[in-house]
Structures are given as C-alpha cells and as structure tokens.
Amino acid sequence: MEDIIKVTKMDYVRLNGIISSIKQFNKEGSAEISFLETELTRAKKIDPKRIGADFVTMNSVVEVIDLDTEKSMTIRLVYPKDANFKQGNISILSPLGSALIGYQSGSIISFKVPGGIKKMKISKLIYQPEANGDFSA
C-alpha cells in the first residue's frame, strides 16, 4: 500500500501552474514533470491551516537520510527559480524534490536516478511554513 500524501491547496494550484507552463513549451514535459504530476494527482488536498506539521510542503526544511550510504543532509524544498544545490535549496522539479512533496516525517521515499532507484528516509522536518503561521510561502 502506498503512503497517503497530503499537499496544501495553495501548493497544488501553484505547482500545477508550473507544470502547465512547462508543458506549453515542451509538449511531452519530462519524466520529472510526469512524476510530480502523478504525485499531485493522488495527493489529498488540504487547507494550509489544517495540514499536519510533519508533512513536507513547499519551502519546508527537511533532514533526509540516504538509505544506501546512511548519510544525512538538510535541504529546503523550493520553487525552480530559488533552486541552488550548494545552498541546499532543492527544486520541486528535481527527482528528489518531486518525491518529497506531501510525505511526512518518517516516510521512506524513492525516486529514479541515472543509476536506478534511490531510497531516502525523511528523518525530520526542521521547518514547515504552515506550522509557523506562514501561509504565503
């Protein structure tokens, strides 16, 4: 059985807007766009004021553990324009970003990488905008 994923209604609308824009210029989109679109379609849409504080939303800061190497890293899930890997800002359009959205702390996520399938565990949410009263992030 798949994990239930939850996204805020605002994130859902914004992310679908990004997907639509990309598809206007690239009719097929890409594997990452298709994966994100599938995840959003199956996600439960939640009012931003009602989403649990342990769910990954846009601009959340999370600690993830690579299950192959057991190394952890802290990343912020951002919109494409704010992506900067060196600063730990991971785009929602990246395979990792698309896999993170809507999952909660403790979940194991998997996504395609050139070498196959990568699995990571969301060890903790360090910051979630909605849990901190920021509903515009």
C-alpha positions, 0 to 999 in steps of 0.5 A: 500500500502506498503512503497517503500524501497530503499537499496544501491547496495553495501548493497544488494550484501553484505547482500545477501552474508550473507544470502547465507552463512547462508543458506549453513549451515542451509538449511531452514535459519530462519524466520529472514533470510526469512524476510530480504530476502523478504525485499531485494527482493522488495527493489529498488536498488540504487547507494550509491551516489544517495540514499536519506539521510533519508533512513536507510542503513547499519551502519546508526544511527537511533532514533526509537520510540516504538509505544506501550510504546512511548519510544525512543532509538538510535541504529546503524544498523550493520553487525552480527559480530559488533552486541552488544545490550548494545552498541546499535549496532543492527544486520541486522539479528535481527527482528528489524534490518531486518525491518529497512533496506531501510525505511526512516525517518518517516516510521512506521515499524513492525516486529514479536516478541515472543509476536506478532507484534511490531510497531516502528516509525523511528523518525530520522536518526542521521547518514547515511554513504552515506550522509557523503561521506562514501561509504565503510561502 
